[in-house]
Amino acid sequence: MRTSVWSSRWARGRMAAGHECAGCLTSLRGRTRRVWSSFDSRMRMAVVEEGPRGVRRGGGARERILGASQQLFRDDQGINCTGLEQLCAVARVSNRTLYQHFTGKDELIAEHLRRFDPDILPEVFERTDLTPRERLLAVFDIHAPLCPFIAATVEIPDPGHPARVLARDYKKAFAGRLTEAAREAGADDPERLGEQLALLLDGASARSRVLNTDTFATAAAIAAALVDHAIPTAAAPAAASPRG
């Protein structure tokens, strides 16, 4: 009799323990599912964002914002006429996403300019198939729209604005590139020639926009005269003589 009582208690204890373990396992499984669900949600949030109209987009928001800034700031309407609401709509991002990548419009303008020609016309100045003189004149073969650094400077009156600082640094560096090529070409005064050509190029860019016509051909002819005057004949590469 005593043995059966203890056996019964032992059996009930095992059953209770079994229920308790099963409950713990179920709870653990539930917590595990919640943890993975939370992790999965965070991962999805990291690669998928919601646009201004609730359209879910993939990654690359920063590049879309910069692409929209180029389209609106430089090509379509200018800096001052572009608001952040419109820019977000074109980039298909929310205002919150824009401010996650940029502190505001000023920083966005600066980054937009920073990405424009960071190596300063390498397609001309780094060509090894051209002589230094030819590189100086090849600059005028690139018929670009109004220089974005000039455009930004016209629209932003504050000389201490980050965009104005970038524009100033770029223009000085561009003149430096021209000066370096002028020195390689054997110019008597390479700094003067570099500054003259830089001024001529900026003038052609602005005048082309004002007149809505191409003035670079005229600028190229003036540049050739300046180069010929600044480089002594002895320093210029001799023309190949015909073979008899």
C-alpha positions in Angstrom: 0.0 0.0 0.0 2.8 2.5 1.0 4.7 1.5 -2.2 1.7 2.3 -4.4 1.2 5.7 -2.7 4.8 6.7 -3.3 4.6 5.4 -6.8 1.5 7.5 -7.4 3.2 10.7 -6.0 6.3 10.0 -8.0 4.2 9.6 -11.2 2.3 12.9 -10.5 5.6 14.7 -9.9 7.0 13.5 -13.2 3.9 14.6 -15.0 4.0 18.0 -13.4 7.7 18.4 -14.2 7.0 17.3 -17.8 4.2 19.9 -18.1 6.5 22.5 -16.6 9.4 21.6 -19.0 7.0 21.6 -22.0 5.7 25.1 -20.9 9.3 26.3 -20.7 10.1 24.9 -24.1 7.0 26.5 -25.6 7.9 29.8 -24.0 11.5 29.6 -25.2 10.3 28.8 -28.7 8.0 31.8 -28.5 10.8 34.1 -27.3 13.1 32.8 -30.0 10.5 33.5 -32.7 10.0 37.0 -31.4 13.8 37.6 -31.3 14.2 36.4 -34.9 11.1 38.4 -36.0 12.6 41.5 -34.4 16.0 40.9 -36.0 14.4 40.2 -39.4 12.3 43.4 -39.1 15.5 45.5 -38.3 17.3 44.0 -41.3 14.4 44.8 -43.5 14.3 48.3 -42.3 18.0 48.6 -43.0 17.6 47.8 -46.7 14.0 48.9 -47.5 12.7 52.4 -46.9 9.3 54.0 -47.4 9.0 56.8 -49.9 6.9 60.0 -49.5 3.8 58.2 -50.9 4.3 55.0 -49.0 6.1 53.3 -52.0 8.6 50.9 -50.6 12.0 51.4 -52.2 15.3 49.5 -52.0 18.6 51.0 -50.8 20.6 53.8 -52.4 18.7 56.7 -51.0 21.8 58.9 -50.7 22.6 58.4 -54.4 19.0 59.1 -55.5 19.1 62.3 -53.4 22.3 63.4 -55.0 21.0 62.5 -58.4 17.9 64.6 -57.8 20.0 67.5 -56.6 22.0 67.4 -59.9 18.8 67.3 -61.9 17.2 70.2 -60.0 20.1 72.3 -59.0 22.1 72.2 -62.2 19.9 71.1 -65.1 16.3 72.2 -64.4 15.8 75.2 -62.2 18.7 76.1 -59.9 19.4 76.0 -56.2 17.2 78.8 -54.8 14.1 77.6 -56.7 14.4 74.1 -55.4 12.8 73.2 -52.1 13.5 70.1 -50.0 10.0 68.9 -50.4 10.3 68.9 -54.2 13.8 67.3 -54.0 12.5 64.5 -51.8 9.6 63.9 -54.3 12.0 63.6 -57.2 14.4 61.4 -55.2 11.5 59.3 -54.0 12.5 59.5 -50.3 10.9 60.9 -47.2 12.1 64.0 -45.4 13.2 61.9 -42.6 15.4 59.8 -44.9 17.0 63.0 -46.4 17.9 64.3 -42.9 19.4 60.9 -42.1 22.0 61.5 -44.9 22.4 65.3 -44.8 22.0 67.9 -42.1 20.2 70.2 -44.4 20.1 71.9 -47.8 23.5 73.6 -47.4 25.3 70.4 -46.8 23.5 68.8 -49.8 24.5 71.7 -52.1 28.2 71.3 -51.0 28.2 67.6 -51.6 26.5 68.1 -55.0 29.4 70.4 -56.0 32.1 68.2 -54.4 31.1 65.3 -56.7 31.3 67.4 -59.8 34.7 66.9 -61.5 36.7 66.0 -58.4 39.8 65.3 -60.4 39.6 68.5 -62.5 39.1 67.4 -66.1 41.3 64.3 -66.1 40.0 63.5 -69.6 42.1 66.4 -70.9 44.9 67.0 -68.4 45.9 63.4 -68.0 45.9 62.5 -71.7 49.4 61.2 -72.7 48.7 61.3 -76.4 48.5 65.1 -76.4 51.4 67.6 -76.1 51.1 70.2 -73.2 50.1 72.8 -75.8 47.4 70.6 -77.2 46.1 69.9 -73.7 45.8 73.7 -73.1 43.6 74.0 -76.2 41.7 70.8 -75.7 40.0 72.4 -72.6 38.0 74.5 -75.0 36.7 71.5 -76.9 34.4 70.5 -74.0 31.2 72.4 -74.6 29.6 72.0 -71.2 26.5 73.9 -69.8 27.1 76.7 -67.4 29.7 75.7 -64.9 27.9 74.6 -61.7 30.4 76.4 -59.5 29.7 79.7 -61.2 25.9 79.0 -61.0 26.1 78.2 -57.3 28.2 81.3 -56.6 25.7 83.5 -58.4 22.8 82.1 -56.3 24.6 82.1 -52.9 25.6 85.5 -51.7 27.5 84.4 -48.6 31.2 84.0 -49.4 31.6 81.8 -46.4 29.0 79.3 -47.5 30.5 75.8 -47.9 29.4 75.8 -51.6 31.2 79.1 -52.2 34.3 77.8 -50.5 34.3 74.7 -52.7 33.7 76.8 -55.8 36.7 79.1 -55.0 38.9 76.1 -54.3 37.9 74.4 -57.6 38.5 77.5 -59.7 42.0 78.0 -58.2 42.8 74.3 -58.7 41.6 74.5 -62.3 43.8 77.5 -63.0 46.6 75.5 -61.4 46.1 72.7 -63.8 46.3 75.1 -66.7 49.4 76.7 -65.2 51.1 73.3 -64.9 50.4 72.5 -68.6 51.6 75.9 -69.6 54.8 75.3 -67.7 55.3 72.0 -69.4 54.7 73.6 -72.8 57.5 76.1 -72.1 55.5 79.3 -71.5 57.5 82.4 -70.5 55.0 83.1 -67.7 52.9 80.0 -67.0 51.0 81.5 -64.1 49.8 84.4 -66.3 48.8 82.1 -69.2 47.0 79.7 -66.9 45.0 82.6 -65.3 44.2 84.0 -68.8 42.9 80.7 -70.1 40.9 80.1 -66.9 39.3 83.5 -67.2 38.6 83.0 -70.9 36.9 79.6 -70.3 34.7 80.9 -67.5 33.7 83.9 -69.6 32.8 81.6 -72.5 30.7 79.4 -70.2 28.8 82.4 -68.8 28.4 84.1 -72.2 27.1 80.9 -73.7 24.3 80.7 -71.1 23.4 84.4 -71.4 23.2 84.4 -75.2 21.9 80.8 -75.4 24.5 80.0 -78.0 27.9 78.4 -78.3 30.8 80.8 -77.8 33.5 78.2 -77.2 34.7 78.2 -80.8 35.5 81.9 -80.5 37.1 81.3 -77.1 39.2 78.5 -78.6 40.5 80.8 -81.3 41.5 83.5 -78.7 43.1 80.7 -76.6 45.2 79.6 -79.5 46.5 83.2 -80.0 47.3 83.5 -76.3 49.2 80.2 -76.3 51.1 81.0 -79.4 52.1 84.4 -77.9 53.1 83.0 -74.6 55.1 80.0 -75.8 58.4 80.8 -77.6 58.7 79.2 -81.0 61.7 77.2 -79.9 59.7 75.6 -77.1 56.9 74.5 -79.4 57.1 71.0 -80.8 58.5 71.0 -84.3 56.2 69.9 -87.1 57.0 66.6 -88.7 58.9 67.1 -92.0 57.6 65.3 -95.1 59.8 62.4 -96.2 61.3 62.7 -99.6 
